[in-house]
Amino acid sequence: MALGSCSQNFRNKSAAFEAAIRNRRHFDNNTLLLAYAYYKQATEGDNISQAPSALNFKAKAKWDAWAKLKGLSCLQADSRYVEMMTKLGV
């Protein structure tokens, strides 16, 4: 899967979210992890990569967040990402 296979609304929200972060809008860690997980699930599908070391806290947290979405379809992840961004006002 690739970003091109996601909805136009997903691509628009993704670009807006990245811009909000660049413009120093603050989001809490849980929000960032969930956004990352939905994005990865929508663009790549289930997480089949090897888990990073538990000592690499940031990478492990991101890996865990994505792995929790196993089985969620691309379309469902796309929809949930768009819904999340809309609720955040992005």
Sine and cosine of phi, psi and omega as CSV:
sin_phi,cos_phi,sin_psi,cos_psi,sin_omega,cos_omega
0.00,0.00,0.42,-0.91,0.00,-1.00
-0.58,-0.81,0.23,-0.97,0.00,-1.00
-0.84,0.55,-0.55,0.83,0.01,-1.00
-0.89,0.45,-0.39,0.92,0.00,-1.00
-1.00,0.07,-0.09,1.00,0.02,-1.00
-1.00,0.06,0.25,-0.97,-0.03,-1.00
-0.92,0.39,0.38,-0.93,0.05,-1.00
-0.88,0.48,-0.62,0.79,0.02,-1.00
-0.88,0.47,-0.64,0.77,0.06,-1.00
-0.88,0.48,-0.74,0.67,-0.01,-1.00
-0.89,0.46,-0.65,0.76,0.03,-1.00
-0.90,0.43,-0.72,0.70,-0.01,-1.00
-0.92,0.40,-0.60,0.80,0.02,-1.00
-0.89,0.47,-0.71,0.70,0.02,-1.00
-0.90,0.43,-0.63,0.77,0.00,-1.00
-0.92,0.39,-0.62,0.79,0.02,-1.00
-0.91,0.41,-0.70,0.71,0.04,-1.00
-0.88,0.48,-0.64,0.77,0.02,-1.00
-0.91,0.41,-0.65,0.76,0.02,-1.00
-0.88,0.47,-0.65,0.76,0.02,-1.00
-0.93,0.38,-0.69,0.73,0.04,-1.00
-0.87,0.49,-0.55,0.84,0.01,-1.00
-1.00,0.06,0.27,0.96,0.11,-0.99
0.93,0.37,0.42,0.91,0.13,-0.99
-0.95,0.32,0.73,-0.69,-0.08,-1.00
-1.00,-0.05,0.73,-0.69,0.13,-0.99
-0.80,-0.60,0.61,-0.79,0.00,-1.00
-0.94,0.34,0.28,-0.96,-0.08,-1.00
-0.86,0.51,-0.64,0.77,0.00,-1.00
-0.90,0.44,-0.63,0.78,0.04,-1.00
-0.91,0.42,-0.71,0.70,0.01,-1.00
-0.89,0.47,-0.66,0.75,0.00,-1.00
-0.91,0.41,-0.67,0.74,-0.01,-1.00
-0.92,0.38,-0.65,0.76,0.05,-1.00
-0.88,0.48,-0.70,0.72,0.04,-1.00
-0.86,0.51,-0.73,0.68,-0.04,-1.00
-0.89,0.45,-0.72,0.69,0.03,-1.00
-0.89,0.46,-0.67,0.74,0.01,-1.00
-0.87,0.49,-0.76,0.64,-0.02,-1.00
-0.90,0.45,-0.66,0.75,-0.01,-1.00
-0.91,0.42,-0.64,0.77,-0.01,-1.00
-0.94,0.34,-0.56,0.83,-0.09,-1.00
-0.99,-0.11,-0.41,0.91,-0.06,-1.00
-0.82,-0.58,-0.23,0.97,-0.04,-1.00
0.99,0.11,-0.36,-0.93,-0.06,-1.00
-0.86,0.51,0.57,-0.82,0.03,-1.00
-0.97,0.25,0.94,-0.35,0.01,-1.00
-0.92,-0.39,0.10,1.00,0.00,-1.00
-0.97,0.23,0.36,-0.93,0.03,-1.00
-0.95,0.31,0.65,-0.76,0.01,-1.00
-0.90,0.44,0.68,-0.73,0.06,-1.00
-0.96,0.30,0.20,-0.98,0.03,-1.00
-0.85,0.52,0.61,-0.79,0.05,-1.00
-0.90,0.45,-0.32,0.95,0.03,-1.00
-0.98,0.20,-0.28,0.96,0.07,-1.00
-1.00,-0.07,0.99,0.16,-0.20,-0.98
-0.84,0.54,-0.71,0.70,-0.04,-1.00
-0.91,0.42,-0.75,0.66,0.00,-1.00
-0.89,0.45,-0.63,0.78,-0.01,-1.00
-0.92,0.39,-0.66,0.75,0.01,-1.00
-0.90,0.45,-0.67,0.74,0.03,-1.00
-0.91,0.41,-0.68,0.73,0.00,-1.00
-0.88,0.48,-0.73,0.68,-0.01,-1.00
-0.88,0.48,-0.69,0.73,-0.01,-1.00
-0.87,0.49,-0.69,0.72,0.01,-1.00
-0.93,0.37,-0.67,0.74,-0.03,-1.00
-0.88,0.47,-0.49,0.87,0.01,-1.00
-0.91,0.42,-0.33,0.95,-0.03,-1.00
-1.00,-0.05,0.16,0.99,-0.02,-1.00
-0.78,0.63,0.76,-0.65,0.03,-1.00
1.00,-0.09,-0.25,0.97,0.04,-1.00
-0.96,0.27,0.78,-0.63,-0.04,-1.00
-0.94,0.34,0.31,-0.95,0.06,-1.00
-0.84,0.54,-0.70,0.71,-0.02,-1.00
-0.90,0.43,-0.64,0.77,0.03,-1.00
-0.92,0.40,-0.69,0.72,0.02,-1.00
-0.90,0.43,-0.67,0.74,0.05,-1.00
-0.83,0.55,-0.78,0.63,-0.03,-1.00
-0.88,0.47,-0.70,0.72,0.00,-1.00
-0.92,0.40,-0.59,0.81,0.04,-1.00
-0.90,0.44,-0.74,0.67,0.00,-1.00
-0.88,0.48,-0.70,0.71,0.02,-1.00
-0.87,0.49,-0.69,0.72,0.01,-1.00
-0.88,0.47,-0.72,0.69,-0.01,-1.00
-0.89,0.45,-0.61,0.79,0.03,-1.00
-0.90,0.44,-0.70,0.71,0.03,-1.00
-0.90,0.44,-0.52,0.86,0.02,-1.00
-0.98,0.17,-0.13,0.99,-0.02,-1.00
0.98,0.21,0.43,0.90,0.01,-1.00
-0.99,-0.11,0.00,0.00,0.00,0.00
